[in-house]
């Protein structure tokens, strides 16, 4: 029985052609300190250099550029724990499209402020992503808006995959990559691009133990919803993967490791002190997983995707205070 249609390498190449005029490739930089920490040649893919400081802009821009004019005139709506909403708000402002962003009540205040700065309408609902998702679907139905899924959308996945396509060109000889998993849009696109471009390469995923939906789904061989628990990783809150992202990860990703909040905090600190890179928890999770559960996984030339830098000031202060003792 065939799975749902996931984007191809050609779809990702076409997405790159659409988005390239709006922002250049992000840097991929060798990091000596992290290389010594992991015992392997390690490079940091700095998605923090995008205008909204997070990879989500890739999928948002590609999605809006793929919509018909009739849909754009009516406007779009989405659900987000922060970063996807920010990216849709930014892209919508860029193209003159009305956007409504549904967020949970406990949304990261820095991310909320950034969304507000883009002029999008904000609708707050519930305690987590699922509640915001239901609100977004309801809003789309009532107002006739186009709903843009945060991860389970082929145009969004293809847009995120341009990150992986860039890495394959920036780092000859790259044999492995580690990527965070929330709903799985980024790792799906990156894995398709890397695995279809580089023979015998490895792609690894990092997921929080608090919401291990992709990990549990892979273990069971089918989509599985988990009960979300509190976590500092506000960019990794999907209680169930999408059918597209589950199919892509099952096909292209070798291993998914689970990381704890303390391990993620350590990785945020390591990136800041060893790489001089400010990362949010989800952006630091690939380092956490390669330090921890996947430390012996194959690969000698590793790219860590630092997927975002929108960390709350309070959390950053807490992490620095703990490690200054």
Backbone as CSV, one residue per row, in Angstrom:
resi,resn,N_x,N_y,N_z,CA_x,CA_y,CA_z,C_x,C_y,C_z
1,UNK,0.850,-1.197,0.000,0.000,0.000,0.000,0.883,1.244,0.000
2,UNK,0.698,2.103,-0.963,1.566,3.272,-1.079,1.169,4.344,-0.085
3,UNK,2.192,5.117,0.345,1.950,6.197,1.285,1.541,7.457,0.559
4,UNK,1.307,8.509,1.298,0.916,9.785,0.685,2.060,10.358,-0.151
5,UNK,1.741,11.211,-1.117,2.778,11.758,-2.003,3.626,12.802,-1.303
6,UNK,4.884,12.479,-1.068,5.799,13.437,-0.458,6.548,14.167,-1.560
7,UNK,7.079,15.365,-1.275,7.805,16.108,-2.308,9.030,15.336,-2.801
8,UNK,9.386,15.592,-4.034,10.578,15.001,-4.640,11.722,16.001,-4.576
9,UNK,12.909,15.536,-4.936,14.060,16.434,-5.030,13.773,17.542,-6.044
10,UNK,13.092,17.208,-7.122,12.754,18.219,-8.131,11.819,19.279,-7.546
11,UNK,10.879,18.869,-6.709,9.987,19.834,-6.047,10.789,20.806,-5.187
12,UNK,11.813,20.297,-4.512,12.651,21.146,-3.666,13.471,22.109,-4.527
13,UNK,13.969,21.625,-5.646,14.716,22.493,-6.562,13.824,23.605,-7.113
14,UNK,12.576,23.278,-7.432,11.636,24.299,-7.906,11.324,25.305,-6.812
15,UNK,11.213,24.807,-5.569,10.977,25.713,-4.446,12.135,26.685,-4.290
16,UNK,13.345,26.187,-4.459,14.509,27.069,-4.358,14.452,28.173,-5.414
17,UNK,14.003,27.820,-6.603,13.877,28.823,-7.645,12.872,29.909,-7.295
18,UNK,11.832,29.542,-6.545,10.819,30.533,-6.146,11.334,31.460,-5.048
19,UNK,11.970,30.882,-4.042,12.280,31.667,-2.843,13.580,32.447,-2.937
20,UNK,14.463,32.077,-3.892,15.814,32.612,-3.863,15.881,34.134,-4.001
21,UNK,14.956,34.732,-4.688,15.010,36.183,-4.851,14.692,36.932,-3.560
22,UNK,14.141,36.231,-2.568,13.710,36.892,-1.336,14.734,36.799,-0.205
23,UNK,15.628,35.828,-0.262,16.724,35.754,0.709,17.792,34.796,0.187
24,UNK,19.056,35.056,0.523,20.153,34.221,0.033,20.280,32.943,0.867
25,UNK,21.115,31.998,0.443,21.394,30.815,1.259,21.951,31.221,2.628
26,UNK,21.624,30.482,3.645,22.165,30.755,4.979,23.555,30.134,5.099
27,UNK,24.402,30.678,5.993,25.776,30.157,6.112,25.828,28.730,6.654
28,UNK,26.836,28.010,6.241,27.194,26.714,6.828,28.643,26.837,7.262
29,UNK,28.873,26.893,8.579,30.195,27.235,9.102,30.796,26.099,9.932
30,UNK,32.075,25.840,9.713,32.797,24.883,10.552,32.908,25.431,11.966
31,UNK,32.708,24.562,12.952,32.823,24.975,14.353,33.841,24.077,15.057
32,UNK,34.993,24.630,15.364,36.075,23.867,15.986,35.676,23.355,17.360
33,UNK,35.055,24.219,18.178,34.698,23.813,19.535,33.699,22.678,19.561
34,UNK,32.671,22.757,18.729,31.673,21.690,18.683,32.261,20.429,18.066
35,UNK,33.156,20.586,17.097,33.826,19.421,16.502,34.613,18.656,17.561
36,UNK,35.328,19.379,18.399,36.088,18.732,19.476,35.154,18.094,20.494
37,UNK,34.023,18.746,20.763,33.053,18.205,21.715,32.470,16.885,21.226
38,UNK,32.167,16.801,19.925,31.520,15.603,19.377,32.517,14.576,18.846
39,UNK,33.761,14.977,18.675,34.751,14.048,18.139,34.559,13.757,16.671
40,UNK,33.979,14.697,15.957,33.804,14.570,14.512,33.746,15.961,13.881
41,UNK,34.110,16.064,12.625,34.116,17.334,11.915,32.679,17.857,11.811
42,UNK,32.418,18.998,12.418,31.040,19.458,12.551,30.867,20.882,12.038
43,UNK,29.795,21.072,11.315,29.448,22.363,10.733,28.060,22.778,11.216
44,UNK,27.843,24.072,11.334,26.564,24.602,11.803,25.851,25.288,10.647
45,UNK,24.651,24.814,10.331,23.808,25.449,9.308,22.957,26.501,10.016
46,UNK,23.263,27.762,9.785,22.737,28.859,10.598,21.455,29.446,10.016
47,UNK,20.352,28.760,10.277,19.046,29.276,9.883,18.666,30.514,10.696
48,UNK,19.422,30.776,11.728,19.235,31.986,12.531,19.566,33.251,11.741
49,UNK,20.166,33.093,10.573,20.513,34.259,9.753,19.388,34.682,8.807
50,UNK,18.309,33.924,8.765,17.158,34.329,7.965,16.485,35.548,8.592
51,UNK,15.721,36.322,7.828,15.123,37.551,8.367,14.301,37.365,9.638
52,UNK,13.630,36.217,9.799,12.839,35.994,11.020,13.565,35.072,11.997
53,UNK,14.846,34.802,11.726,15.722,34.010,12.607,15.281,32.548,12.741
54,UNK,14.575,32.026,11.736,14.125,30.640,11.828,13.853,30.094,10.429
55,UNK,14.086,28.785,10.262,13.937,28.112,8.970,12.544,28.210,8.381
56,UNK,11.540,28.438,9.198,10.147,28.399,8.759,9.858,29.348,7.597
57,UNK,10.673,30.364,7.415,10.442,31.315,6.338,10.494,30.633,4.979
58,UNK,11.318,29.613,4.859,11.455,28.903,3.583,10.108,28.313,3.147
59,UNK,9.496,27.556,4.030,8.217,26.936,3.695,7.102,27.942,3.525
60,UNK,7.110,29.000,4.347,6.059,30.008,4.272,6.087,30.738,2.928
61,UNK,7.273,31.154,2.507,7.395,31.875,1.238,7.025,30.956,0.072
62,UNK,7.524,29.721,0.092,7.202,28.802,-1.002,5.708,28.521,-1.075
63,UNK,5.067,28.374,0.078,3.628,28.091,0.089,2.836,29.252,-0.483
64,UNK,3.118,30.454,-0.037,2.361,31.600,-0.538,2.598,31.816,-2.033
65,UNK,3.813,31.575,-2.485,4.097,31.726,-3.907,3.455,30.617,-4.744
66,UNK,3.022,29.544,-4.095,2.390,28.423,-4.802,0.871,28.541,-4.838
67,UNK,0.308,29.475,-4.071,-1.149,29.639,-4.020,-1.653,30.462,-5.202
68,UNK,-2.867,30.181,-5.667,-3.448,31.000,-6.737,-3.788,32.398,-6.227
69,UNK,-3.872,33.351,-7.125,-4.189,34.725,-6.748,-5.524,34.826,-6.015
70,UNK,-6.482,33.995,-6.399,-7.798,34.039,-5.758,-7.706,33.735,-4.274
71,UNK,-6.846,32.783,-3.901,-6.660,32.438,-2.489,-5.918,33.541,-1.751
72,UNK,-4.924,34.118,-2.404,-4.152,35.179,-1.766,-5.012,36.409,-1.501
73,UNK,-5.936,36.706,-2.395,-6.802,37.864,-2.195,-7.699,37.701,-0.974
74,UNK,-8.124,36.478,-0.688,-8.979,36.218,0.481,-8.180,36.227,1.779
75,UNK,-6.932,35.787,1.721,-6.091,35.751,2.909,-5.831,34.341,3.399
76,UNK,-4.939,34.229,4.365,-4.544,32.929,4.895,-4.668,32.915,6.414
77,UNK,-4.741,31.710,6.953,-4.772,31.530,8.397,-3.911,30.319,8.726
78,UNK,-3.274,30.356,9.886,-2.464,29.221,10.290,-2.492,29.075,11.800
79,UNK,-2.021,27.929,12.253,-1.846,27.667,13.684,-0.370,27.464,13.947
80,UNK,0.100,27.983,15.076,1.533,27.927,15.331,1.815,28.095,16.814
81,UNK,2.898,27.449,17.269,3.397,27.709,18.618,4.352,28.890,18.618
82,UNK,4.557,29.503,17.444,5.375,30.710,17.378,6.083,30.929,16.060
83,UNK,7.032,30.078,15.724,7.906,30.339,14.581,7.197,30.280,13.236
84,UNK,6.355,29.277,13.024,5.626,29.188,11.759,4.700,30.389,11.588
85,UNK,4.050,30.783,12.678,3.190,31.953,12.622,3.963,33.204,12.260
86,UNK,5.153,33.343,12.825,6.008,34.482,12.509,6.389,34.473,11.034
87,UNK,6.724,33.305,10.521,7.128,33.205,9.117,5.971,33.529,8.177
88,UNK,4.786,33.014,8.487,3.617,33.317,7.659,3.281,34.799,7.739
89,UNK,3.384,35.383,8.922,3.104,36.813,9.088,4.093,37.643,8.263
90,UNK,5.366,37.277,8.306,6.395,38.005,7.557,6.153,37.873,6.053
91,UNK,5.937,36.628,5.589,5.735,36.401,4.161,4.459,37.080,3.674
92,UNK,3.422,37.066,4.490,2.159,37.704,4.114,2.332,39.209,3.969
93,UNK,3.071,39.811,4.877,3.348,41.240,4.775,4.162,41.529,3.519
94,UNK,5.126,40.649,3.230,5.981,40.809,2.057,5.163,40.838,0.771
95,UNK,4.107,39.988,0.712,3.318,39.858,-0.506,1.981,40.602,-0.443
96,UNK,1.739,41.339,0.630,0.496,42.082,0.745,-0.731,41.219,0.941
97,UNK,-0.581,40.149,1.703,-1.672,39.204,1.957,-2.139,39.334,3.404
98,UNK,-3.454,39.322,3.627,-3.977,39.354,4.999,-3.741,37.995,5.659
99,UNK,-3.308,38.021,6.921,-3.009,36.774,7.618,-3.546,36.802,9.037
100,UNK,-4.118,35.677,9.459,-4.541,35.481,10.845,-3.704,34.341,11.423
101,UNK,-3.119,34.575,12.586,-2.239,33.591,13.218,-2.865,33.139,14.532
102,UNK,-3.184,31.851,14.632,-3.758,31.283,15.853,-2.627,30.686,16.692
103,UNK,-2.519,31.141,17.929,-1.438,30.710,18.810,-2.017,30.267,20.142
104,UNK,-1.323,29.387,20.876,-1.780,29.020,22.216,-1.570,30.155,23.203
105,UNK,-2.261,30.099,24.325,-2.162,31.148,25.341,-0.746,31.270,25.903
106,UNK,-0.021,30.158,25.932,1.329,30.162,26.521,2.422,30.379,25.482
107,UNK,2.102,31.034,24.392,3.083,31.271,23.329,4.279,32.066,23.863
108,UNK,5.461,31.760,23.349,6.680,32.485,23.688,6.445,33.981,23.469
109,UNK,6.611,34.805,24.509,6.293,36.236,24.374,7.149,36.966,23.347
110,UNK,8.411,36.553,23.181,9.254,37.176,22.173,8.740,36.864,20.758
111,UNK,8.298,35.622,20.565,7.762,35.243,19.260,6.434,35.952,18.995
112,UNK,5.608,36.079,20.015,4.333,36.779,19.863,4.564,38.236,19.462
113,UNK,5.511,38.872,20.124,5.819,40.263,19.807,6.306,40.400,18.358
114,UNK,7.100,39.442,17.917,7.614,39.480,16.549,6.479,39.322,15.537
115,UNK,5.505,38.469,15.838,4.346,38.311,14.953,3.554,39.616,14.892
116,UNK,3.354,40.225,16.047,2.622,41.492,16.111,3.306,42.570,15.271
117,UNK,4.625,42.561,15.264,5.371,43.561,14.504,5.129,43.448,12.998
118,UNK,4.737,42.265,12.543,4.477,42.075,11.113,3.061,42.488,10.719
119,UNK,2.235,42.844,11.690,0.901,43.348,11.397,-0.161,42.291,11.183
120,UNK,0.120,41.038,11.488,-0.871,39.979,11.319,-1.890,40.007,12.463
121,UNK,-3.074,39.523,12.181,-4.080,39.351,13.232,-3.689,38.158,14.092
122,UNK,-3.792,38.307,15.405,-3.435,37.225,16.318,-4.690,36.752,17.053
123,UNK,-4.894,35.430,17.053,-6.006,34.815,17.765,-5.408,33.843,18.770
124,UNK,-5.644,34.083,20.057,-5.083,33.220,21.106,-6.142,32.231,21.559
125,UNK,-5.732,30.941,21.642,-6.701,29.920,22.019,-5.984,28.723,22.627
126,UNK,-6.386,28.336,23.835,-5.983,27.064,24.412,-4.589,27.029,25.018
127,UNK,-4.194,25.815,25.421,-2.945,25.622,26.155,-1.832,25.033,25.306
128,UNK,-2.112,24.715,24.066,-1.077,24.128,23.232,-1.411,24.223,21.756
129,UNK,-0.559,23.619,20.915,-0.716,23.715,19.467,-2.047,23.138,19.003
130,UNK,-2.487,22.017,19.589,-3.718,21.379,19.122,-4.917,22.308,19.220
131,UNK,-5.009,23.057,20.315,-6.125,23.997,20.471,-6.043,25.116,19.430
132,UNK,-4.836,25.623,19.198,-4.657,26.665,18.186,-4.995,26.129,16.794
133,UNK,-4.666,24.882,16.548,-4.956,24.237,15.263,-6.465,24.163,15.014
134,UNK,-7.205,23.739,16.019,-8.663,23.667,15.874,-9.263,25.045,15.625
135,UNK,-8.723,26.056,16.305,-9.202,27.418,16.104,-8.915,27.889,14.677
136,UNK,-7.752,27.545,14.165,-7.385,27.963,12.811,-8.294,27.322,11.767
137,UNK,-8.596,26.036,11.935,-9.499,25.369,11.001,-10.883,26.008,11.033
138,UNK,-11.359,26.324,12.217,-12.664,26.974,12.361,-12.669,28.352,11.701
139,UNK,-11.602,29.101,11.927,-11.491,30.439,11.333,-11.448,30.365,9.811
140,UNK,-10.710,29.394,9.280,-10.630,29.223,7.823,-12.012,28.954,7.238
141,UNK,-12.774,28.100,7.906,-14.106,27.739,7.423,-15.059,28.937,7.471
142,UNK,-15.038,29.675,8.569,-15.966,30.788,8.747,-15.667,31.954,7.819
143,UNK,-14.395,32.205,7.562,-14.016,33.393,6.791,-13.629,33.103,5.342
144,UNK,-13.551,31.837,4.975,-13.147,31.502,3.617,-11.674,31.722,3.347
145,UNK,-10.863,31.592,4.395,-9.421,31.772,4.263,-8.747,30.454,3.896
146,UNK,-7.558,30.536,3.337,-6.767,29.337,3.060,-5.967,28.965,4.304
147,UNK,-6.149,27.743,4.776,-5.386,27.271,5.929,-4.028,26.763,5.465
148,UNK,-2.974,27.225,6.122,-1.610,26.799,5.807,-1.089,25.969,6.981
149,UNK,-0.916,24.689,6.756,-0.442,23.795,7.821,1.023,24.079,8.131
150,UNK,1.368,23.960,9.389,2.732,24.268,9.821,3.764,23.281,9.288
151,UNK,3.351,22.043,9.014,4.348,21.060,8.571,3.805,20.034,7.590
152,UNK,2.543,19.675,7.664,2.021,18.589,6.829,1.449,19.127,5.514
153,UNK,2.312,19.733,4.726,1.928,20.352,3.468,3.092,20.183,2.496
154,UNK,2.861,19.672,1.294,3.983,19.410,0.379,4.753,20.664,-0.017
155,UNK,4.069,21.802,-0.163,4.777,23.035,-0.525,5.625,23.540,0.641
156,UNK,5.119,23.387,1.844,5.886,23.777,3.028,7.109,22.872,3.186
157,UNK,6.918,21.577,3.046,8.034,20.633,3.167,9.090,20.907,2.092
158,UNK,8.640,21.155,0.863,9.593,21.440,-0.219,10.379,22.714,0.078
159,UNK,9.695,23.716,0.628,10.394,24.945,1.001,11.443,24.692,2.064
160,UNK,11.095,23.922,3.087,12.070,23.608,4.135,13.225,22.791,3.574
161,UNK,12.938,21.986,2.565,13.987,21.159,1.976,15.090,21.948,1.309
162,UNK,14.827,23.215,0.974,15.891,24.034,0.373,17.062,24.213,1.326
163,UNK,16.816,24.103,2.623,17.911,24.135,3.607,18.872,22.981,3.350
164,UNK,18.338,21.779,3.167,19.177,20.615,2.889,19.867,20.712,1.551
165,UNK,19.170,21.237,0.551,19.760,21.391,-0.779,20.967,22.319,-0.720
166,UNK,20.844,23.406,0.037,21.978,24.315,0.198,23.162,23.610,0.842
167,UNK,22.908,22.806,1.861,24.006,22.124,2.554,24.766,21.193,1.631
168,UNK,24.056,20.495,0.757,24.742,19.558,-0.139,25.689,20.283,-1.080
169,UNK,25.400,21.537,-1.371,26.258,22.316,-2.264,27.363,23.039,-1.500
170,UNK,27.088,23.395,-0.254,28.054,24.154,0.537,29.143,23.281,1.143
171,UNK,28.850,21.991,1.337,29.784,21.138,2.065,30.075,19.855,1.287
172,UNK,31.005,19.911,0.333,31.400,18.689,-0.381,31.913,17.649,0.613
173,UNK,31.453,16.447,0.452,31.895,15.381,1.346,31.050,15.242,2.588
174,UNK,30.028,16.055,2.761,29.135,15.902,3.911,28.522,14.504,3.883
175,UNK,28.582,13.830,5.020,28.018,12.487,5.047,26.918,12.305,6.080
176,UNK,26.614,13.360,6.848,25.571,13.216,7.864,25.004,14.577,8.244
177,UNK,23.762,14.556,8.700,23.091,15.770,9.149,22.164,15.419,10.293
178,UNK,22.012,16.354,11.222,21.092,16.175,12.350,20.130,17.356,12.375
179,UNK,18.848,17.040,12.575,17.787,18.028,12.429,16.765,17.829,13.541
180,UNK,16.202,18.942,14.027,15.144,18.880,15.032,13.840,18.370,14.418
181,UNK,13.012,17.764,15.272,11.686,17.318,14.846,10.633,17.919,15.758
182,UNK,9.746,18.708,15.170,8.532,19.140,15.854,7.403,18.358,15.215
183,UNK,6.848,18.906,14.124,5.896,18.148,13.318,6.580,17.347,12.225
184,UNK,7.833,17.701,11.923,8.612,16.936,10.957,8.775,17.570,9.596
185,UNK,8.307,18.813,9.404,8.431,19.449,8.096,9.862,19.696,7.682
186,UNK,10.686,20.206,8.615,12.079,20.503,8.293,12.876,19.248,8.017
187,UNK,12.791,18.262,8.914,13.606,17.059,8.712,13.150,16.302,7.479
188,UNK,11.863,16.355,7.153,11.385,15.688,5.937,12.038,16.303,4.706
189,UNK,11.965,17.629,4.586,12.546,18.289,3.422,14.046,18.131,3.347
190,UNK,14.721,18.308,4.484,16.180,18.175,4.512,16.593,16.745,4.158
191,UNK,15.897,15.764,4.722,16.266,14.369,4.470,16.078,13.996,3.006
192,UNK,14.992,14.462,2.398,14.785,14.182,0.975,15.929,14.777,0.153
193,UNK,16.257,16.040,0.428,17.313,16.713,-0.332,18.668,16.041,-0.146
194,UNK,19.013,15.732,1.093,20.328,15.152,1.383,20.444,13.725,0.855
195,UNK,19.455,12.897,1.166,19.540,11.482,0.795,19.446,11.274,-0.711
196,UNK,18.692,12.150,-1.397,18.571,12.019,-2.848,19.768,12.635,-3.581
197,UNK,20.572,13.415,-2.864,21.711,14.098,-3.492,23.046,13.450,-3.162
198,UNK,23.169,12.850,-1.972,24.448,12.313,-1.515,24.301,10.823,-1.211
199,UNK,25.014,10.015,-1.940,24.953,8.566,-1.746,25.546,8.182,-0.393
200,UNK,24.916,7.247,0.274,25.380,6.713,1.565,25.448,7.783,2.658
201,UNK,24.616,8.781,2.585,24.564,9.794,3.650,23.599,9.359,4.744
202,UNK,23.698,10.038,5.885,22.868,9.705,7.045,22.145,10.961,7.533
203,UNK,20.875,10.813,7.867,20.108,11.917,8.447,19.526,11.443,9.769
204,UNK,19.747,12.247,10.814,19.292,11.907,12.156,18.331,12.967,12.684
205,UNK,17.415,12.528,13.528,16.429,13.437,14.085,16.552,13.579,15.582
206,UNK,16.221,14.760,16.080,16.199,15.034,17.524,14.783,15.416,17.919
207,UNK,14.255,14.732,18.912,12.906,15.024,19.382,12.910,15.067,20.906
208,UNK,12.052,15.897,21.477,12.007,16.002,22.928,11.283,14.814,23.557
209,UNK,11.786,14.348,24.692,11.138,13.254,25.410,9.748,13.655,25.891
210,UNK,9.487,14.965,25.988,8.192,15.444,26.475,7.075,15.215,25.463
211,UNK,7.433,15.231,24.152,6.413,15.065,23.105,7.013,14.211,21.985
212,UNK,7.212,12.912,22.248,7.934,12.063,21.293,7.031,11.456,20.217
213,UNK,6.252,12.281,19.539,5.232,11.756,18.631,5.822,11.056,17.410
214,UNK,6.863,11.619,16.814,7.462,10.960,15.660,8.171,9.682,16.079
215,UNK,8.899,9.738,17.176,9.608,8.560,17.676,8.632,7.408,17.928
216,UNK,7.545,7.695,18.625,6.565,6.652,18.951,5.852,6.162,17.700
217,UNK,5.584,7.048,16.759,4.940,6.634,15.513,5.848,5.689,14.725
218,UNK,7.135,5.995,14.685,8.083,5.124,13.993,8.180,3.765,14.672
219,UNK,8.164,3.763,15.998,8.229,2.499,16.735,7.030,1.619,16.425
220,UNK,5.864,2.241,16.257,4.622,1.494,16.015,4.359,1.228,14.545
221,UNK,5.049,1.965,13.678,4.816,1.795,12.256,3.557,2.466,11.756
222,UNK,2.995,3.374,12.547,1.789,4.101,12.165,1.703,5.385,12.978
223,UNK,0.896,6.329,12.497,0.744,7.586,13.214,0.218,7.345,14.621
224,UNK,0.861,8.016,15.575,0.479,7.828,16.983,0.480,9.174,17.693
225,UNK,-0.596,9.463,18.368,-0.708,10.702,19.136,-0.201,10.466,20.567
226,UNK,0.597,11.390,21.065,1.094,11.311,22.433,0.465,12.431,23.255
227,UNK,0.528,12.268,24.552,0.036,13.307,25.453,1.182,14.271,25.738
228,UNK,1.100,15.506,25.268,2.212,16.443,25.462,2.470,16.748,26.936
229,UNK,3.741,16.815,27.283,4.162,17.209,28.622,4.926,18.532,28.521
230,UNK,5.071,19.241,29.613,5.774,20.538,29.548,7.211,20.384,29.080
231,UNK,7.664,21.337,28.273,9.034,21.347,27.768,9.445,22.771,27.427
232,UNK,10.742,23.033,27.509,11.252,24.346,27.097,11.276,24.479,25.579
233,UNK,11.149,23.365,24.873,11.244,23.359,23.407,9.896,23.732,22.803
234,UNK,9.580,25.022,22.788,8.271,25.445,22.306,8.118,25.311,20.803
235,UNK,9.197,25.024,20.088,9.103,24.772,18.660,8.935,23.306,18.317
236,UNK,8.718,22.453,19.337,8.626,21.004,19.115,7.394,20.469,19.836
237,UNK,6.214,20.965,19.463,5.013,20.679,20.231,3.960,19.850,19.511
238,UNK,4.281,19.224,18.405,3.275,18.456,17.669,2.983,17.140,18.389
239,UNK,1.734,16.943,18.787,1.345,15.727,19.500,1.215,14.524,18.582
240,UNK,1.118,14.775,17.283,1.072,13.693,16.294,1.706,14.219,15.008
241,UNK,2.524,13.418,14.327,3.102,13.872,13.063,2.019,13.953,11.990
242,UNK,2.358,14.561,10.865,1.467,14.507,9.718,1.715,13.238,8.919
243,UNK,0.763,12.871,8.077,0.968,11.665,7.273,2.118,11.851,6.277
244,UNK,2.263,13.067,5.749,3.371,13.334,4.834,4.717,13.259,5.540
245,UNK,4.818,13.932,6.686,6.105,13.960,7.380,6.462,12.580,7.939
246,UNK,5.484,11.840,8.410,5.750,10.483,8.900,6.285,9.605,7.771
247,UNK,5.664,9.707,6.603,6.115,8.914,5.458,7.541,9.274,5.059
248,UNK,7.840,10.570,5.025,9.177,11.013,4.625,10.234,10.582,5.638
249,UNK,9.944,10.752,6.912,10.917,10.384,7.947,11.138,8.874,7.961
250,UNK,10.073,8.125,7.835,10.216,6.664,7.825,11.076,6.197,6.650
251,UNK,10.996,6.890,5.523,11.746,6.495,4.336,13.191,6.974,4.361
252,UNK,13.428,8.190,4.869,14.728,8.828,4.669,15.581,9.019,5.923
253,UNK,15.017,8.909,7.105,15.767,9.206,8.336,16.159,7.901,9.028
254,UNK,17.475,7.754,9.308,17.947,6.501,9.909,17.520,6.338,11.357
255,UNK,17.739,7.377,12.157,17.485,7.260,13.588,16.904,8.556,14.134
256,UNK,16.042,8.416,15.125,15.531,9.558,15.884,15.890,9.334,17.343
257,UNK,16.539,10.317,17.953,16.895,10.225,19.366,16.085,11.206,20.180
258,UNK,15.841,10.844,21.436,15.055,11.692,22.333,15.976,12.420,23.305
259,UNK,15.708,13.703,23.511,16.541,14.516,24.394,15.681,15.182,25.466
260,UNK,16.278,15.383,26.623,15.590,15.994,27.752,15.797,17.505,27.759
261,UNK,15.006,18.201,28.562,15.191,19.648,28.693,16.585,20.008,29.196
262,UNK,17.119,19.326,30.227,18.491,19.654,30.659,19.527,19.443,29.557
263,UNK,19.365,18.396,28.747,20.300,18.175,27.641,20.196,19.293,26.603
264,UNK,18.977,19.763,26.363,18.785,20.867,25.424,19.391,22.156,25.983
265,UNK,19.202,22.403,27.272,19.812,23.587,27.906,21.329,23.557,27.750
266,UNK,21.921,22.397,27.991,23.375,22.269,27.825,23.788,22.597,26.388
267,UNK,22.996,22.137,25.422,23.325,22.370,24.021,23.193,23.852,23.653
268,UNK,22.191,24.528,24.215,22.068,25.973,24.001,23.325,26.675,24.506
269,UNK,23.767,26.271,25.688,24.965,26.869,26.290,26.212,26.543,25.458
270,UNK,26.320,25.290,25.005,27.477,24.890,24.192,27.551,25.696,22.894
271,UNK,26.430,25.849,22.232,26.432,26.606,20.977,26.828,28.060,21.205
272,UNK,26.381,28.609,22.331,26.698,29.998,22.629,28.174,30.170,22.968
273,UNK,28.721,29.264,23.769,30.103,29.418,24.228,31.137,28.866,23.245
274,UNK,30.794,27.781,22.557,31.748,27.158,21.637,31.613,27.670,20.203
275,UNK,30.390,28.032,19.827,30.162,28.459,18.453,29.746,29.905,18.294
276,UNK,29.554,30.586,19.448,29.093,31.984,19.439,27.805,32.138,18.631
277,UNK,26.911,31.155,18.811,25.623,31.128,18.123,24.511,31.063,19.162
278,UNK,23.558,31.973,19.064,22.411,31.976,19.961,21.301,31.145,19.328
279,UNK,20.947,30.038,19.972,19.936,29.129,19.435,18.787,28.977,20.413
280,UNK,17.588,28.823,19.893,16.456,28.465,20.740,16.530,26.968,21.023
281,UNK,15.716,26.444,21.948,15.823,25.027,22.305,15.730,24.061,21.133
282,UNK,14.751,24.258,20.253,14.642,23.346,19.120,15.869,23.441,18.215
283,UNK,16.420,24.635,18.065,17.610,24.810,17.244,18.851,24.157,17.825
284,UNK,18.873,23.990,19.147,20.013,23.361,19.814,19.846,21.852,19.946
285,UNK,18.647,21.343,19.718,18.391,19.917,19.953,19.227,18.981,19.071
286,UNK,19.589,19.339,17.829,20.466,18.437,17.079,21.824,18.225,17.751
287,UNK,22.374,19.270,18.347,23.614,19.091,19.101,23.371,18.210,20.309
288,UNK,22.260,18.430,20.994,21.947,17.616,22.179,21.854,16.137,21.825
289,UNK,21.223,15.823,20.695,21.047,14.412,20.346,22.359,13.781,19.908
290,UNK,23.249,14.555,19.258,24.531,13.999,18.833,25.522,13.913,19.992
291,UNK,25.313,14.709,21.033,26.101,14.561,22.267,25.631,13.364,23.074
292,UNK,24.331,13.074,23.005,23.712,12.076,23.867,23.370,10.774,23.182
293,UNK,22.077,10.543,22.896,21.656,9.217,22.442,22.218,8.769,21.100
294,UNK,22.606,9.695,20.228,23.126,9.305,18.917,24.620,9.602,18.780
295,UNK,25.346,9.651,19.901,26.760,10.047,19.872,27.633,9.069,19.087
296,UNK,27.212,7.800,18.957,28.020,6.828,18.211,27.466,6.570,16.812
297,UNK,26.494,7.337,16.395,25.908,7.135,15.064,26.946,7.417,13.982
298,UNK,26.901,6.707,12.852,27.892,6.886,11.788,27.902,8.297,11.213
299,UNK,29.074,8.691,10.708,29.221,9.993,10.059,30.432,10.731,10.587
300,UNK,31.290,11.166,9.675,32.494,11.874,10.094,32.499,13.338,9.732
301,UNK,31.578,13.744,8.837,31.480,15.135,8.407,30.022,15.547,8.567
302,UNK,29.740,16.135,9.714,28.360,16.328,10.195,27.910,17.774,10.062
303,UNK,26.659,17.956,9.614,26.030,19.278,9.602,24.901,19.284,10.627
304,UNK,24.967,20.211,11.576,23.893,20.401,12.547,23.046,21.580,12.074
305,UNK,21.759,21.360,11.896,20.875,22.437,11.469,20.414,23.210,12.702
306,UNK,20.954,24.418,12.864,20.529,25.306,13.963,19.295,26.029,13.428
307,UNK,18.143,25.453,13.701,16.928,25.812,12.967,16.314,27.142,13.365
308,UNK,16.644,27.660,14.555,16.060,28.927,14.961,16.795,29.560,16.122
309,UNK,16.631,30.871,16.263,17.307,31.602,17.332,16.376,32.455,18.171
310,UNK,15.074,32.145,18.138,14.100,32.965,18.860,13.863,32.437,20.277
311,UNK,14.879,32.542,21.108,14.798,32.056,22.483,14.269,33.173,23.381
312,UNK,13.467,32.789,24.370,12.952,33.811,25.277,14.065,34.324,26.185
313,UNK,13.990,35.585,26.527,15.008,36.194,27.381,15.037,35.513,28.745
314,UNK,13.873,35.195,29.285,13.812,34.550,30.601,14.489,33.188,30.587
315,UNK,14.252,32.403,29.542,14.879,31.082,29.457,16.383,31.216,29.306
316,UNK,16.825,32.125,28.464,18.258,32.320,28.280,18.913,32.738,29.596
317,UNK,18.272,33.623,30.324,18.805,34.055,31.613,18.911,32.867,32.573
318,UNK,17.898,32.013,32.584,17.911,30.833,33.450,19.061,29.899,33.106
319,UNK,19.249,29.648,31.815,20.321,28.744,31.381,21.692,29.298,31.773
320,UNK,21.913,30.581,31.538,23.200,31.194,31.847,23.438,31.237,33.347
321,UNK,22.398,31.500,34.116,22.529,31.555,35.574,22.904,30.196,36.141
322,UNK,22.261,29.140,35.651,22.546,27.781,36.124,24.021,27.426,35.884
323,UNK,24.526,27.755,34.720,25.866,27.341,34.362,26.950,28.277,34.818
324,UNK,26.549,29.385,35.421,27.525,30.316,35.995,27.864,29.951,37.434
325,UNK,27.096,29.034,38.001,27.323,28.641,39.398,28.561,27.771,39.552
